[in-house]
């Protein structure tokens, strides 16, 4: 498992990657702590190893991926410029 957190438009967004060796795919669990509403949790459809590995590479480039206020290049690239 690997995760990264960021603040996007006032919401705390945490993405957790899970690898299934049997399926050979990643699943992404998306946690959203909404500023003006209820927290949500959603699981993605399985994604390819290549796609998941790209996300993990960005997560691993940060020394504090759990820090929602981090503004390193990995966080910026992962969240596509949407960080608060």
N, CA, C and O atoms as a Maestro MAE file, in Angstrom:
{
 s_m_m2io_version
 :::
 2.0.0
}

f_m_ct {
 s_m_title
 :::
 protein
 m_atom[336] {
  # First column is atom index #
  i_m_mmod_type
  r_m_x_coord
  r_m_y_coord
  r_m_z_coord
  i_m_residue_number
  s_m_chain_name
  s_m_pdb_residue_name
  s_m_pdb_atom_name
  i_m_atomic_number
  :::
  1 25 0.841 -1.184 0.000 1 A "UNK " " N  " 7
  2 3 0.000 0.000 0.000 1 A "UNK " " CA " 6
  3 2 0.882 1.243 0.000 1 A "UNK " " C  " 6
  4 15 1.946 1.266 0.620 1 A "UNK " " O  " 8
  5 25 0.431 2.256 -0.693 2 A "UNK " " N  " 7
  6 3 1.062 3.564 -0.698 2 A "UNK " " CA " 6
  7 2 -0.045 4.605 -0.743 2 A "UNK " " C  " 6
  8 15 -1.107 4.364 -1.316 2 A "UNK " " O  " 8
  9 25 0.203 5.767 -0.138 3 A "UNK " " N  " 7
  10 3 -0.826 6.802 -0.148 3 A "UNK " " CA " 6
  11 2 -0.204 8.177 -0.299 3 A "UNK " " C  " 6
  12 15 0.983 8.385 -0.045 3 A "UNK " " O  " 8
  13 25 -1.058 9.121 -0.728 4 A "UNK " " N  " 7
  14 3 -0.668 10.522 -0.835 4 A "UNK " " CA " 6
  15 2 -1.893 11.365 -0.492 4 A "UNK " " C  " 6
  16 15 -3.019 11.034 -0.863 4 A "UNK " " O  " 8
  17 25 -1.647 12.469 0.228 5 A "UNK " " N  " 7
  18 3 -2.724 13.384 0.617 5 A "UNK " " CA " 6
  19 2 -2.424 14.783 0.114 5 A "UNK " " C  " 6
  20 15 -1.268 15.201 0.046 5 A "UNK " " O  " 8
  21 25 -3.480 15.499 -0.239 6 A "UNK " " N  " 7
  22 3 -3.340 16.878 -0.677 6 A "UNK " " CA " 6
  23 2 -4.627 17.643 -0.431 6 A "UNK " " C  " 6
  24 15 -5.697 17.045 -0.314 6 A "UNK " " O  " 8
  25 25 -4.526 18.961 -0.354 7 A "UNK " " N  " 7
  26 3 -5.708 19.821 -0.213 7 A "UNK " " CA " 6
  27 2 -6.072 20.370 -1.580 7 A "UNK " " C  " 6
  28 15 -5.260 21.007 -2.252 7 A "UNK " " O  " 8
  29 25 -7.309 20.110 -1.976 8 A "UNK " " N  " 7
  30 3 -7.808 20.558 -3.273 8 A "UNK " " CA " 6
  31 2 -9.133 21.276 -3.039 8 A "UNK " " C  " 6
  32 15 -10.113 20.664 -2.616 8 A "UNK " " O  " 8
  33 25 -9.155 22.571 -3.314 9 A "UNK " " N  " 7
  34 3 -10.355 23.391 -3.152 9 A "UNK " " CA " 6
  35 2 -10.951 23.248 -1.745 9 A "UNK " " C  " 6
  36 15 -12.170 23.168 -1.592 9 A "UNK " " O  " 8
  37 25 -10.091 23.217 -0.722 10 A "UNK " " N  " 7
  38 3 -10.539 23.136 0.664 10 A "UNK " " CA " 6
  39 2 -10.803 21.731 1.165 10 A "UNK " " C  " 6
  40 15 -11.027 21.541 2.360 10 A "UNK " " O  " 8
  41 25 -10.783 20.753 0.293 11 A "UNK " " N  " 7
  42 3 -11.044 19.363 0.688 11 A "UNK " " CA " 6
  43 2 -9.724 18.622 0.850 11 A "UNK " " C  " 6
  44 15 -8.780 18.850 0.093 11 A "UNK " " O  " 8
  45 25 -9.659 17.729 1.846 12 A "UNK " " N  " 7
  46 3 -8.485 16.871 1.978 12 A "UNK " " CA " 6
  47 2 -8.728 15.619 1.142 12 A "UNK " " C  " 6
  48 15 -9.711 14.906 1.340 12 A "UNK " " O  " 8
  49 25 -7.826 15.366 0.214 13 A "UNK " " N  " 7
  50 3 -7.929 14.224 -0.689 13 A "UNK " " CA " 6
  51 2 -6.786 13.264 -0.386 13 A "UNK " " C  " 6
  52 15 -5.619 13.655 -0.406 13 A "UNK " " O  " 8
  53 25 -7.119 12.017 -0.106 14 A "UNK " " N  " 7
  54 3 -6.116 10.992 0.144 14 A "UNK " " CA " 6
  55 2 -6.382 9.834 -0.798 14 A "UNK " " C  " 6
  56 15 -7.483 9.283 -0.821 14 A "UNK " " O  " 8
  57 25 -5.372 9.467 -1.575 15 A "UNK " " N  " 7
  58 3 -5.459 8.347 -2.508 15 A "UNK " " CA " 6
  59 2 -4.556 7.231 -2.006 15 A "UNK " " C  " 6
  60 15 -3.372 7.453 -1.751 15 A "UNK " " O  " 8
  61 25 -5.113 6.030 -1.865 16 A "UNK " " N  " 7
  62 3 -4.363 4.859 -1.404 16 A "UNK " " CA " 6
  63 2 -4.326 3.820 -2.513 16 A "UNK " " C  " 6
  64 15 -5.364 3.444 -3.059 16 A "UNK " " O  " 8
  65 25 -3.132 3.360 -2.841 17 A "UNK " " N  " 7
  66 3 -2.939 2.357 -3.879 17 A "UNK " " CA " 6
  67 2 -2.784 0.984 -3.242 17 A "UNK " " C  " 6
  68 15 -2.017 0.818 -2.294 17 A "UNK " " O  " 8
  69 25 -3.514 -0.001 -3.763 18 A "UNK " " N  " 7
  70 3 -3.417 -1.389 -3.322 18 A "UNK " " CA " 6
  71 2 -3.075 -2.253 -4.527 18 A "UNK " " C  " 6
  72 15 -3.677 -2.107 -5.591 18 A "UNK " " O  " 8
  73 25 -2.119 -3.143 -4.364 19 A "UNK " " N  " 7
  74 3 -1.691 -4.040 -5.434 19 A "UNK " " CA " 6
  75 2 -2.258 -5.427 -5.172 19 A "UNK " " C  " 6
  76 15 -2.184 -5.927 -4.050 19 A "UNK " " O  " 8
  77 25 -2.823 -6.051 -6.201 20 A "UNK " " N  " 7
  78 3 -3.291 -7.433 -6.130 20 A "UNK " " CA " 6
  79 2 -2.389 -8.274 -7.023 20 A "UNK " " C  " 6
  80 15 -2.442 -8.174 -8.249 20 A "UNK " " O  " 8
  81 25 -1.564 -9.102 -6.397 21 A "UNK " " N  " 7
  82 3 -0.660 -9.960 -7.151 21 A "UNK " " CA " 6
  83 2 -1.392 -11.002 -7.973 21 A "UNK " " C  " 6
  84 15 -0.919 -11.396 -9.039 21 A "UNK " " O  " 8
  85 25 -2.540 -11.454 -7.491 22 A "UNK " " N  " 7
  86 3 -3.327 -12.449 -8.218 22 A "UNK " " CA " 6
  87 2 -3.889 -11.863 -9.510 22 A "UNK " " C  " 6
  88 15 -3.831 -12.490 -10.568 22 A "UNK " " O  " 8
  89 25 -4.429 -10.659 -9.408 23 A "UNK " " N  " 7
  90 3 -5.035 -9.997 -10.580 23 A "UNK " " CA " 6
  91 2 -3.996 -9.278 -11.449 23 A "UNK " " C  " 6
  92 15 -4.214 -9.069 -12.643 23 A "UNK " " O  " 8
  93 25 -2.864 -8.901 -10.840 24 A "UNK " " N  " 7
  94 3 -1.866 -8.120 -11.568 24 A "UNK " " CA " 6
  95 2 -2.339 -6.710 -11.847 24 A "UNK " " C  " 6
  96 15 -2.022 -6.133 -12.887 24 A "UNK " " O  " 8
  97 25 -3.115 -6.144 -10.894 25 A "UNK " " N  " 7
  98 3 -3.667 -4.801 -11.087 25 A "UNK " " CA " 6
  99 2 -3.671 -4.035 -9.770 25 A "UNK " " C  " 6
  100 15 -3.606 -4.619 -8.688 25 A "UNK " " O  " 8
  101 25 -3.749 -2.711 -9.890 26 A "UNK " " N  " 7
  102 3 -3.890 -1.832 -8.735 26 A "UNK " " CA " 6
  103 2 -5.351 -1.439 -8.579 26 A "UNK " " C  " 6
  104 15 -6.093 -1.353 -9.557 26 A "UNK " " O  " 8
  105 25 -5.753 -1.204 -7.335 27 A "UNK " " N  " 7
  106 3 -7.018 -0.566 -7.026 27 A "UNK " " CA " 6
  107 2 -6.692 0.679 -6.231 27 A "UNK " " C  " 6
  108 15 -5.800 0.663 -5.383 27 A "UNK " " O  " 8
  109 25 -7.391 1.729 -6.491 28 A "UNK " " N  " 7
  110 3 -7.179 2.998 -5.831 28 A "UNK " " CA " 6
  111 2 -8.387 3.288 -4.951 28 A "UNK " " C  " 6
  112 15 -9.518 3.314 -5.437 28 A "UNK " " O  " 8
  113 25 -8.153 3.507 -3.652 29 A "UNK " " N  " 7
  114 3 -9.224 3.916 -2.740 29 A "UNK " " CA " 6
  115 2 -9.079 5.417 -2.546 29 A "UNK " " C  " 6
  116 15 -8.023 5.903 -2.143 29 A "UNK " " O  " 8
  117 25 -10.145 6.140 -2.835 30 A "UNK " " N  " 7
  118 3 -10.155 7.602 -2.802 30 A "UNK " " CA " 6
  119 2 -10.940 8.081 -1.584 30 A "UNK " " C  " 6
  120 15 -12.146 7.855 -1.487 30 A "UNK " " O  " 8
  121 25 -10.254 8.738 -0.665 31 A "UNK " " N  " 7
  122 3 -10.881 9.338 0.511 31 A "UNK " " CA " 6
  123 2 -10.990 10.833 0.276 31 A "UNK " " C  " 6
  124 15 -10.015 11.473 -0.119 31 A "UNK " " O  " 8
  125 25 -12.173 11.397 0.516 32 A "UNK " " N  " 7
  126 3 -12.382 12.833 0.364 32 A "UNK " " CA " 6
  127 2 -13.040 13.361 1.628 32 A "UNK " " C  " 6
  128 15 -14.180 13.015 1.937 32 A "UNK " " O  " 8
  129 25 -12.310 14.207 2.358 33 A "UNK " " N  " 7
  130 3 -12.851 14.887 3.526 33 A "UNK " " CA " 6
  131 2 -13.302 16.255 3.042 33 A "UNK " " C  " 6
  132 15 -12.510 17.194 2.953 33 A "UNK " " O  " 8
  133 25 -14.572 16.350 2.736 34 A "UNK " " N  " 7
  134 3 -15.140 17.523 2.082 34 A "UNK " " CA " 6
  135 2 -15.318 18.651 3.091 34 A "UNK " " C  " 6
  136 15 -15.879 18.449 4.168 34 A "UNK " " O  " 8
  137 25 -14.839 19.835 2.738 35 A "UNK " " N  " 7
  138 3 -14.885 21.005 3.610 35 A "UNK " " CA " 6
  139 2 -16.309 21.305 4.075 35 A "UNK " " C  " 6
  140 15 -16.527 21.572 5.257 35 A "UNK " " O  " 8
  141 25 -17.256 21.264 3.181 36 A "UNK " " N  " 7
  142 3 -18.634 21.644 3.506 36 A "UNK " " CA " 6
  143 2 -19.593 20.469 3.310 36 A "UNK " " C  " 6
  144 15 -20.683 20.644 2.766 36 A "UNK " " O  " 8
  145 25 -19.199 19.285 3.746 37 A "UNK " " N  " 7
  146 3 -20.074 18.132 3.570 37 A "UNK " " CA " 6
  147 2 -19.503 16.898 4.231 37 A "UNK " " C  " 6
  148 15 -18.586 16.971 5.049 37 A "UNK " " O  " 8
  149 25 -20.061 15.774 3.861 38 A "UNK " " N  " 7
  150 3 -19.650 14.507 4.454 38 A "UNK " " CA " 6
  151 2 -18.412 13.942 3.774 38 A "UNK " " C  " 6
  152 15 -18.161 14.179 2.592 38 A "UNK " " O  " 8
  153 25 -17.651 13.194 4.552 39 A "UNK " " N  " 7
  154 3 -16.496 12.489 4.012 39 A "UNK " " CA " 6
  155 2 -16.987 11.350 3.124 39 A "UNK " " C  " 6
  156 15 -17.997 10.711 3.417 39 A "UNK " " O  " 8
  157 25 -16.269 11.108 2.047 40 A "UNK " " N  " 7
  158 3 -16.630 10.021 1.145 40 A "UNK " " CA " 6
  159 2 -15.438 9.093 0.939 40 A "UNK " " C  " 6
  160 15 -14.282 9.494 1.071 40 A "UNK " " O  " 8
  161 25 -15.754 7.846 0.613 41 A "UNK " " N  " 7
  162 3 -14.746 6.850 0.275 41 A "UNK " " CA " 6
  163 2 -15.244 6.127 -0.962 41 A "UNK " " C  " 6
  164 15 -16.399 5.705 -1.026 41 A "UNK " " O  " 8
  165 25 -14.354 5.988 -1.957 42 A "UNK " " N  " 7
  166 3 -14.746 5.323 -3.208 42 A "UNK " " CA " 6
  167 2 -13.571 4.498 -3.700 42 A "UNK " " C  " 6
  168 15 -12.422 4.930 -3.606 42 A "UNK " " O  " 8
  169 25 -13.851 3.322 -4.221 43 A "UNK " " N  " 7
  170 3 -12.822 2.486 -4.836 43 A "UNK " " CA " 6
  171 2 -12.897 2.613 -6.347 43 A "UNK " " C  " 6
  172 15 -13.982 2.629 -6.929 43 A "UNK " " O  " 8
  173 25 -11.731 2.701 -6.977 44 A "UNK " " N  " 7
  174 3 -11.671 2.796 -8.425 44 A "UNK " " CA " 6
  175 2 -11.837 1.412 -9.049 44 A "UNK " " C  " 6
  176 15 -11.815 0.388 -8.366 44 A "UNK " " O  " 8
  177 25 -11.999 1.422 -10.334 45 A "UNK " " N  " 7
  178 3 -11.896 0.182 -11.093 45 A "UNK " " CA " 6
  179 2 -10.424 -0.232 -11.079 45 A "UNK " " C  " 6
  180 15 -9.556 0.627 -10.921 45 A "UNK " " O  " 8
  181 25 -10.121 -1.507 -11.238 46 A "UNK " " N  " 7
  182 3 -8.708 -1.917 -11.303 46 A "UNK " " CA " 6
  183 2 -7.994 -1.194 -12.445 46 A "UNK " " C  " 6
  184 15 -8.562 -0.966 -13.513 46 A "UNK " " O  " 8
  185 25 -6.725 -0.839 -12.188 47 A "UNK " " N  " 7
  186 3 -5.924 -0.190 -13.218 47 A "UNK " " CA " 6
  187 2 -4.666 -1.003 -13.484 47 A "UNK " " C  " 6
  188 15 -4.271 -1.844 -12.677 47 A "UNK " " O  " 8
  189 25 -4.060 -0.745 -14.601 48 A "UNK " " N  " 7
  190 3 -2.903 -1.520 -15.036 48 A "UNK " " CA " 6
  191 2 -1.696 -1.290 -14.116 48 A "UNK " " C  " 6
  192 15 -1.628 -0.306 -13.380 48 A "UNK " " O  " 8
  193 25 -0.769 -2.213 -14.184 49 A "UNK " " N  " 7
  194 3 0.465 -2.087 -13.409 49 A "UNK " " CA " 6
  195 2 1.210 -0.826 -13.822 49 A "UNK " " C  " 6
  196 15 1.716 -0.106 -12.961 49 A "UNK " " O  " 8
  197 25 1.288 -0.543 -15.105 50 A "UNK " " N  " 7
  198 3 2.000 0.640 -15.594 50 A "UNK " " CA " 6
  199 2 1.372 1.924 -15.038 50 A "UNK " " C  " 6
  200 15 2.086 2.825 -14.599 50 A "UNK " " O  " 8
  201 25 0.053 2.005 -15.056 51 A "UNK " " N  " 7
  202 3 -0.636 3.192 -14.558 51 A "UNK " " CA " 6
  203 2 -0.408 3.353 -13.052 51 A "UNK " " C  " 6
  204 15 -0.099 4.450 -12.586 51 A "UNK " " O  " 8
  205 25 -0.559 2.279 -12.303 52 A "UNK " " N  " 7
  206 3 -0.333 2.336 -10.859 52 A "UNK " " CA " 6
  207 2 1.105 2.660 -10.515 52 A "UNK " " C  " 6
  208 15 1.367 3.420 -9.583 52 A "UNK " " O  " 8
  209 25 2.037 2.093 -11.258 53 A "UNK " " N  " 7
  210 3 3.454 2.357 -11.011 53 A "UNK " " CA " 6
  211 2 3.791 3.835 -11.214 53 A "UNK " " C  " 6
  212 15 4.653 4.367 -10.516 53 A "UNK " " O  " 8
  213 25 3.123 4.509 -12.163 54 A "UNK " " N  " 7
  214 3 3.342 5.949 -12.370 54 A "UNK " " CA " 6
  215 2 2.917 6.733 -11.129 54 A "UNK " " C  " 6
  216 15 3.622 7.644 -10.695 54 A "UNK " " O  " 8
  217 25 1.768 6.380 -10.564 55 A "UNK " " N  " 7
  218 3 1.314 7.040 -9.338 55 A "UNK " " CA " 6
  219 2 2.259 6.779 -8.185 55 A "UNK " " C  " 6
  220 15 2.580 7.695 -7.428 55 A "UNK " " O  " 8
  221 25 2.713 5.538 -8.038 56 A "UNK " " N  " 7
  222 3 3.641 5.191 -6.960 56 A "UNK " " CA " 6
  223 2 4.968 5.929 -7.102 56 A "UNK " " C  " 6
  224 15 5.570 6.321 -6.103 56 A "UNK " " O  " 8
  225 25 5.422 6.119 -8.324 57 A "UNK " " N  " 7
  226 3 6.678 6.842 -8.549 57 A "UNK " " CA " 6
  227 2 6.570 8.274 -8.020 57 A "UNK " " C  " 6
  228 15 7.506 8.779 -7.401 57 A "UNK " " O  " 8
  229 25 5.439 8.921 -8.263 58 A "UNK " " N  " 7
  230 3 5.242 10.283 -7.756 58 A "UNK " " CA " 6
  231 2 5.146 10.284 -6.234 58 A "UNK " " C  " 6
  232 15 5.721 11.152 -5.577 58 A "UNK " " O  " 8
  233 25 4.430 9.325 -5.673 59 A "UNK " " N  " 7
  234 3 4.300 9.232 -4.218 59 A "UNK " " CA " 6
  235 2 5.668 9.031 -3.580 59 A "UNK " " C  " 6
  236 15 5.995 9.690 -2.593 59 A "UNK " " O  " 8
  237 25 6.449 8.149 -4.122 60 A "UNK " " N  " 7
  238 3 7.760 7.837 -3.552 60 A "UNK " " CA " 6
  239 2 8.776 8.966 -3.732 60 A "UNK " " C  " 6
  240 15 9.818 8.965 -3.077 60 A "UNK " " O  " 8
  241 25 8.487 9.919 -4.603 61 A "UNK " " N  " 7
  242 3 9.404 11.043 -4.785 61 A "UNK " " CA " 6
  243 2 9.273 12.065 -3.653 61 A "UNK " " C  " 6
  244 15 10.075 12.995 -3.564 61 A "UNK " " O  " 8
  245 25 8.277 11.901 -2.797 62 A "UNK " " N  " 7
  246 3 8.025 12.817 -1.680 62 A "UNK " " CA " 6
  247 2 8.447 12.163 -0.370 62 A "UNK " " C  " 6
  248 15 8.199 10.978 -0.150 62 A "UNK " " O  " 8
  249 25 9.087 12.947 0.501 63 A "UNK " " N  " 7
  250 3 9.488 12.433 1.806 63 A "UNK " " CA " 6
  251 2 8.327 12.421 2.801 63 A "UNK " " C  " 6
  252 15 8.412 11.748 3.828 63 A "UNK " " O  " 8
  253 25 7.251 13.147 2.520 64 A "UNK " " N  " 7
  254 3 6.079 13.202 3.390 64 A "UNK " " CA " 6
  255 2 4.783 13.113 2.580 64 A "UNK " " C  " 6
  256 15 4.018 14.077 2.557 64 A "UNK " " O  " 8
  257 25 4.518 11.999 1.925 65 A "UNK " " N  " 7
  258 3 3.326 11.922 1.079 65 A "UNK " " CA " 6
  259 2 2.012 12.079 1.849 65 A "UNK " " C  " 6
  260 15 1.000 12.442 1.249 65 A "UNK " " O  " 8
  261 25 1.998 11.821 3.142 66 A "UNK " " N  " 7
  262 3 0.807 11.959 3.977 66 A "UNK " " CA " 6
  263 2 0.513 13.421 4.331 66 A "UNK " " C  " 6
  264 15 -0.577 13.733 4.810 66 A "UNK " " O  " 8
  265 25 1.485 14.323 4.097 67 A "UNK " " N  " 7
  266 3 1.352 15.726 4.470 67 A "UNK " " CA " 6
  267 2 0.535 16.463 3.417 67 A "UNK " " C  " 6
  268 15 1.025 16.748 2.325 67 A "UNK " " O  " 8
  269 25 -0.696 16.764 3.751 68 A "UNK " " N  " 7
  270 3 -1.611 17.413 2.799 68 A "UNK " " CA " 6
  271 2 -1.169 18.812 2.395 68 A "UNK " " C  " 6
  272 15 -1.656 19.348 1.400 68 A "UNK " " O  " 8
  273 25 -0.265 19.405 3.143 69 A "UNK " " N  " 7
  274 3 0.205 20.757 2.841 69 A "UNK " " CA " 6
  275 2 1.549 20.777 2.095 69 A "UNK " " C  " 6
  276 15 2.078 21.849 1.802 69 A "UNK " " O  " 8
  277 25 2.090 19.613 1.794 70 A "UNK " " N  " 7
  278 3 3.359 19.526 1.070 70 A "UNK " " CA " 6
  279 2 3.179 20.071 -0.352 70 A "UNK " " C  " 6
  280 15 2.153 19.841 -0.993 70 A "UNK " " O  " 8
  281 25 4.188 20.793 -0.827 71 A "UNK " " N  " 7
  282 3 4.131 21.370 -2.174 71 A "UNK " " CA " 6
  283 2 5.350 20.947 -2.994 71 A "UNK " " C  " 6
  284 15 5.824 21.705 -3.840 71 A "UNK " " O  " 8
  285 25 5.853 19.743 -2.746 72 A "UNK " " N  " 7
  286 3 6.996 19.242 -3.514 72 A "UNK " " CA " 6
  287 2 6.568 18.970 -4.958 72 A "UNK " " C  " 6
  288 15 5.381 19.007 -5.282 72 A "UNK " " O  " 8
  289 25 7.537 18.700 -5.804 73 A "UNK " " N  " 7
  290 3 7.244 18.422 -7.212 73 A "UNK " " CA " 6
  291 2 6.365 17.182 -7.374 73 A "UNK " " C  " 6
  292 15 5.504 17.142 -8.253 73 A "UNK " " O  " 8
  293 25 6.580 16.165 -6.525 74 A "UNK " " N  " 7
  294 3 5.751 14.954 -6.597 74 A "UNK " " CA " 6
  295 2 4.288 15.240 -6.318 74 A "UNK " " C  " 6
  296 15 3.415 14.760 -7.041 74 A "UNK " " O  " 8
  297 25 4.006 16.019 -5.273 75 A "UNK " " N  " 7
  298 3 2.629 16.391 -4.954 75 A "UNK " " CA " 6
  299 2 2.017 17.220 -6.090 75 A "UNK " " C  " 6
  300 15 0.888 16.975 -6.516 75 A "UNK " " O  " 8
  301 25 2.776 18.193 -6.564 76 A "UNK " " N  " 7
  302 3 2.262 19.052 -7.637 76 A "UNK " " CA " 6
  303 2 1.944 18.240 -8.885 76 A "UNK " " C  " 6
  304 15 0.904 18.442 -9.512 76 A "UNK " " O  " 8
  305 25 2.828 17.331 -9.241 77 A "UNK " " N  " 7
  306 3 2.596 16.510 -10.437 77 A "UNK " " CA " 6
  307 2 1.425 15.554 -10.215 77 A "UNK " " C  " 6
  308 15 0.598 15.372 -11.108 77 A "UNK " " O  " 8
  309 25 1.349 14.946 -9.036 78 A "UNK " " N  " 7
  310 3 0.282 13.974 -8.768 78 A "UNK " " CA " 6
  311 2 -1.089 14.647 -8.842 78 A "UNK " " C  " 6
  312 15 -2.006 14.129 -9.479 78 A "UNK " " O  " 8
  313 25 -1.223 15.792 -8.192 79 A "UNK " " N  " 7
  314 3 -2.520 16.468 -8.138 79 A "UNK " " CA " 6
  315 2 -2.737 17.438 -9.299 79 A "UNK " " C  " 6
  316 15 -3.727 18.170 -9.321 79 A "UNK " " O  " 8
  317 25 -1.829 17.444 -10.248 80 A "UNK " " N  " 7
  318 3 -2.030 18.191 -11.487 80 A "UNK " " CA " 6
  319 2 -2.223 19.682 -11.324 80 A "UNK " " C  " 6
  320 15 -2.984 20.288 -12.078 80 A "UNK " " O  " 8
  321 25 -1.556 20.288 -10.360 81 A "UNK " " N  " 7
  322 3 -1.678 21.734 -10.196 81 A "UNK " " CA " 6
  323 2 -2.928 22.182 -9.472 81 A "UNK " " C  " 6
  324 15 -3.202 23.382 -9.438 81 A "UNK " " O  " 8
  325 25 -3.701 21.277 -8.891 82 A "UNK " " N  " 7
  326 3 -4.956 21.622 -8.218 82 A "UNK " " CA " 6
  327 2 -4.794 21.878 -6.729 82 A "UNK " " C  " 6
  328 15 -5.781 22.163 -6.051 82 A "UNK " " O  " 8
  329 25 -3.577 21.786 -6.200 83 A "UNK " " N  " 7
  330 3 -3.393 21.985 -4.764 83 A "UNK " " CA " 6
  331 2 -3.723 23.397 -4.341 83 A "UNK " " C  " 6
  332 15 -3.455 24.352 -5.069 83 A "UNK " " O  " 8
  333 25 -4.317 23.530 -3.141 84 A "UNK " " N  " 7
  334 3 -4.616 24.856 -2.574 84 A "UNK " " CA " 6
  335 2 -3.323 25.549 -2.221 84 A "UNK " " C  " 6
  336 15 -3.341 26.677 -1.729 84 A "UNK " " O  " 8
  :::
 }
 m_bond[335] {
  # First column is bond index #
  i_m_from
  i_m_to
  i_m_order
  :::
  1 1 2 1
  2 2 3 1
  3 3 4 2
  4 3 5 1
  5 5 6 1
  6 6 7 1
  7 7 8 2
  8 7 9 1
  9 9 10 1
  10 10 11 1
  11 11 12 2
  12 11 13 1
  13 13 14 1
  14 14 15 1
  15 15 16 2
  16 15 17 1
  17 17 18 1
  18 18 19 1
  19 19 20 2
  20 19 21 1
  21 21 22 1
  22 22 23 1
  23 23 24 2
  24 23 25 1
  25 25 26 1
  26 26 27 1
  27 27 28 2
  28 27 29 1
  29 29 30 1
  30 30 31 1
  31 31 32 2
  32 31 33 1
  33 33 34 1
  34 34 35 1
  35 35 36 2
  36 35 37 1
  37 37 38 1
  38 38 39 1
  39 39 40 2
  40 39 41 1
  41 41 42 1
  42 42 43 1
  43 43 44 2
  44 43 45 1
  45 45 46 1
  46 46 47 1
  47 47 48 2
  48 47 49 1
  49 49 50 1
  50 50 51 1
  51 51 52 2
  52 51 53 1
  53 53 54 1
  54 54 55 1
  55 55 56 2
  56 55 57 1
  57 57 58 1
  58 58 59 1
  59 59 60 2
  60 59 61 1
  61 61 62 1
  62 62 63 1
  63 63 64 2
  64 63 65 1
  65 65 66 1
  66 66 67 1
  67 67 68 2
  68 67 69 1
  69 69 70 1
  70 70 71 1
  71 71 72 2
  72 71 73 1
  73 73 74 1
  74 74 75 1
  75 75 76 2
  76 75 77 1
  77 77 78 1
  78 78 79 1
  79 79 80 2
  80 79 81 1
  81 81 82 1
  82 82 83 1
  83 83 84 2
  84 83 85 1
  85 85 86 1
  86 86 87 1
  87 87 88 2
  88 87 89 1
  89 89 90 1
  90 90 91 1
  91 91 92 2
  92 91 93 1
  93 93 94 1
  94 94 95 1
  95 95 96 2
  96 95 97 1
  97 97 98 1
  98 98 99 1
  99 99 100 2
  100 99 101 1
  101 101 102 1
  102 102 103 1
  103 103 104 2
  104 103 105 1
  105 105 106 1
  106 106 107 1
  107 107 108 2
  108 107 109 1
  109 109 110 1
  110 110 111 1
  111 111 112 2
  112 111 113 1
  113 113 114 1
  114 114 115 1
  115 115 116 2
  116 115 117 1
  117 117 118 1
  118 118 119 1
  119 119 120 2
  120 119 121 1
  121 121 122 1
  122 122 123 1
  123 123 124 2
  124 123 125 1
  125 125 126 1
  126 126 127 1
  127 127 128 2
  128 127 129 1
  129 129 130 1
  130 130 131 1
  131 131 132 2
  132 131 133 1
  133 133 134 1
  134 134 135 1
  135 135 136 2
  136 135 137 1
  137 137 138 1
  138 138 139 1
  139 139 140 2
  140 139 141 1
  141 141 142 1
  142 142 143 1
  143 143 144 2
  144 143 145 1
  145 145 146 1
  146 146 147 1
  147 147 148 2
  148 147 149 1
  149 149 150 1
  150 150 151 1
  151 151 152 2
  152 151 153 1
  153 153 154 1
  154 154 155 1
  155 155 156 2
  156 155 157 1
  157 157 158 1
  158 158 159 1
  159 159 160 2
  160 159 161 1
  161 161 162 1
  162 162 163 1
  163 163 164 2
  164 163 165 1
  165 165 166 1
  166 166 167 1
  167 167 168 2
  168 167 169 1
  169 169 170 1
  170 170 171 1
  171 171 172 2
  172 171 173 1
  173 173 174 1
  174 174 175 1
  175 175 176 2
  176 175 177 1
  177 177 178 1
  178 178 179 1
  179 179 180 2
  180 179 181 1
  181 181 182 1
  182 182 183 1
  183 183 184 2
  184 183 185 1
  185 185 186 1
  186 186 187 1
  187 187 188 2
  188 187 189 1
  189 189 190 1
  190 190 191 1
  191 191 192 2
  192 191 193 1
  193 193 194 1
  194 194 195 1
  195 195 196 2
  196 195 197 1
  197 197 198 1
  198 198 199 1
  199 199 200 2
  200 199 201 1
  201 201 202 1
  202 202 203 1
  203 203 204 2
  204 203 205 1
  205 205 206 1
  206 206 207 1
  207 207 208 2
  208 207 209 1
  209 209 210 1
  210 210 211 1
  211 211 212 2
  212 211 213 1
  213 213 214 1
  214 214 215 1
  215 215 216 2
  216 215 217 1
  217 217 218 1
  218 218 219 1
  219 219 220 2
  220 219 221 1
  221 221 222 1
  222 222 223 1
  223 223 224 2
  224 223 225 1
  225 225 226 1
  226 226 227 1
  227 227 228 2
  228 227 229 1
  229 229 230 1
  230 230 231 1
  231 231 232 2
  232 231 233 1
  233 233 234 1
  234 234 235 1
  235 235 236 2
  236 235 237 1
  237 237 238 1
  238 238 239 1
  239 239 240 2
  240 239 241 1
  241 241 242 1
  242 242 243 1
  243 243 244 2
  244 243 245 1
  245 245 246 1
  246 246 247 1
  247 247 248 2
  248 247 249 1
  249 249 250 1
  250 250 251 1
  251 251 252 2
  252 251 253 1
  253 253 254 1
  254 254 255 1
  255 255 256 2
  256 255 257 1
  257 257 258 1
  258 258 259 1
  259 259 260 2
  260 259 261 1
  261 261 262 1
  262 262 263 1
  263 263 264 2
  264 263 265 1
  265 265 266 1
  266 266 267 1
  267 267 268 2
  268 267 269 1
  269 269 270 1
  270 270 271 1
  271 271 272 2
  272 271 273 1
  273 273 274 1
  274 274 275 1
  275 275 276 2
  276 275 277 1
  277 277 278 1
  278 278 279 1
  279 279 280 2
  280 279 281 1
  281 281 282 1
  282 282 283 1
  283 283 284 2
  284 283 285 1
  285 285 286 1
  286 286 287 1
  287 287 288 2
  288 287 289 1
  289 289 290 1
  290 290 291 1
  291 291 292 2
  292 291 293 1
  293 293 294 1
  294 294 295 1
  295 295 296 2
  296 295 297 1
  297 297 298 1
  298 298 299 1
  299 299 300 2
  300 299 301 1
  301 301 302 1
  302 302 303 1
  303 303 304 2
  304 303 305 1
  305 305 306 1
  306 306 307 1
  307 307 308 2
  308 307 309 1
  309 309 310 1
  310 310 311 1
  311 311 312 2
  312 311 313 1
  313 313 314 1
  314 314 315 1
  315 315 316 2
  316 315 317 1
  317 317 318 1
  318 318 319 1
  319 319 320 2
  320 319 321 1
  321 321 322 1
  322 322 323 1
  323 323 324 2
  324 323 325 1
  325 325 326 1
  326 326 327 1
  327 327 328 2
  328 327 329 1
  329 329 330 1
  330 330 331 1
  331 331 332 2
  332 331 333 1
  333 333 334 1
  334 334 335 1
  335 335 336 2
  :::
 }
}
